[in-house]
Amino acid sequence: MAIYGLRTTNQKVSNIMAQILYASGDVKNVEPQNGTDFQLNELKKIVGGYIEIVYLSDKQIMVVNEEGKLIGLPFNILATEAYRMATQPNNETIVGDVLICDVGQVK
């Protein structure tokens, strides 16, 4: 399952390095600041706090806010759909802004 290629505002569908799926429903194509892998400070800024890695496949991950449900972050429909498509059917929900990227982009 590849999330890459979600339609974004004023952007064409394309294969890109990574995407931020905002709880608002917006999607932003992003690349690591150093060009190869996301650093912890970048990840914390994207999700708004401590990070948790959720594996979507052996090649793709979702970085979420570890405390998102505890602190009441808003429901993220796009991230939830991506998670449910990648995993066995379940009722788990994803909250807050998330980053989806290749496994090798987070070290």
N, C-alpha and C positions, 0 to 999 in steps of 0.2 A: 504494500500500500504506500503510495506516495502522495503526500499533501502538496508537495511542490507543484506549482501550476494553478493554485487557487486564484481566482480572478480578483484583482485588487483595483482599487480606485485609480483611474487614469493609467493603468498599466496593462500590458498584454499578458496572456498566459505564457509562461516560459519556465524552463528549468533553471532554478536559481540555487544559491548556496543554502539559504535558510529563510524562514519566515517567522514573523511575530504574528500570532493570532490574538488580537485584542478582544477583551470581553465585550466591547462595543460592537463587534462584528467586522471591524476593519482588519485588513491584512497588510503587512508591510514586508517587503523583501529586504533582507539584511545580509551583510557579510561581517565577519569578525574584524575588529579594528586592526589587528595585526595581519589580516589577510589569510590566516590559516586556521586558527582555533579561538573560540570564545574564552576569555579570561573570566575568573570568578566575579570580578567587579562588574563586568558587562552583563553577566547572567543575572546577578542580583538586581541590577538596575532595570532590566527588562521585566522581571517578575515581581519586583517591588519588595524583595526581602530574601530570606533564606531559600536556597534552591533545593529541589528534589528532582531526580531524573526518573522519568517514566519511559520504559522501552516500548516502542511501537513495533519494532522488528529487530532483527540482529544488525540492521544497518541504520536505523533511524530512531531518534529519541525525541521526547518532549520534555522541556525543562519547565517546571511549574513552581509556584510558591509553596514551600513546604507547609506553611501555616495558613494557607489561603482559606480553607473552610473554617478554621478556628477564629480567624479575624473578620470573617464575613465578606470576603471578596465576591464580586458579582459573578453569576453563572456565565460561562463561556460556551456558547452553543457550538461554534466551529471546532473548538478544541475537544469538546465532549464527543461530537460526531466523529472526529478523527480518531480519538481513543477507542470508541466503540467499534469502528470499522477495523481497527488494527488488532483488537483483542477479542476474545470470545464474548458473545453477547452478555451484557450485564447492565446494571442500572447505575453504574458509577458516573459521577458528574465531575467535570473539571471547572475550576473557578479561576478568575483573574486572567491576566495577560500571560501568554506562554510563548516559548520559542520552540520551533520544530526544526531540527537539523540532523545532519549525518552524525553517527556515533563518534567518528574521528575528529569532529569539530569541537568537542568538549574533552579536555584532558585533566 
